[in-house]
């Protein structure tokens, strides 16, 4: 009874103190650095991530192209000095000497400018879809890292709790050994498990710091910025909609499919534009020639006016090669679109499978395995106090509980990471759940 009383006194007095201290430290850290909620992390990344900003700038640049390529080429101004005699450098000696000023305009064959504009508009639309796709990927990455941080932080908390409990076991083993009711190997075993937990804590802390660096990079913050997660985490995992509905939603909503469709349309317009290569382009112009001097009859020389018209003659075989090239490029875009559809379908199904299996495992850990493991530890502890259970069995039971608690947070994190991948794969968070 003496050992049982002493153990319970130490255990139930010191453990609350440790928990309170840990809670106070967590509160102070949160006040010092600010709590980073998931939505806050996502908003920060969307507003500051340079990778997203670069793709957005590219899309805005592409949006300026259609009006440019649809416009006629600039007018060409020409200034000429024609038929100047070199023996006298006189502007009046010869009747054909003249100072010319002219304007020339290139006129592409009808429909070419419209097709060029179509190509540019499809590429601009693809660029905007690329921005939407990058946003989905960025949100997915932020959520993945954030939930991995949740797992690592909760793993550290589980380790800390188990370190306190194992220290209590060490104290009990030492007390029993002192009065001759225990064995020294019990003390050594408990100390060994305590050291193994310390090693695990170092490893997990290192992983947490690495994930913090990744999250800071995504949010465009200094890599040394401290990240404090909220104390309360939403552990609810909702039921997904059917796989068929999610697959159809991905076909309708995924930006990368829209981007690839626009690029295929642009390739088709390039085919039509290549076929226009069989038609000539024109140049029209007007030239005014100013003459000085007089005619033999004494009258002033008249100025000249000229009208110009020219065209290219597409008689070679390069037009055939250009059409074949554009047909091949269109086929490439078509196959890329089909391949992308297959990849999206795979991404959706894999994410659905991972989420559902992790959701089932999380419920199993939370509702059955962990409660049973805790009851086992309590029963082992009670049996050890009356010498009906050996110390090794008690340590194994506590270690098993530690493993299950850590696995629960790992599975919960995996489920939420799978959900992040699913939202990115589907392209829209609406109608994900039943």
Order of alpha helices (4+ residues) and beta strands (2+ residues): alpha-alpha-alpha-alpha-beta-beta-alpha-alpha-alpha-alpha-beta-beta-alpha-alpha-alpha
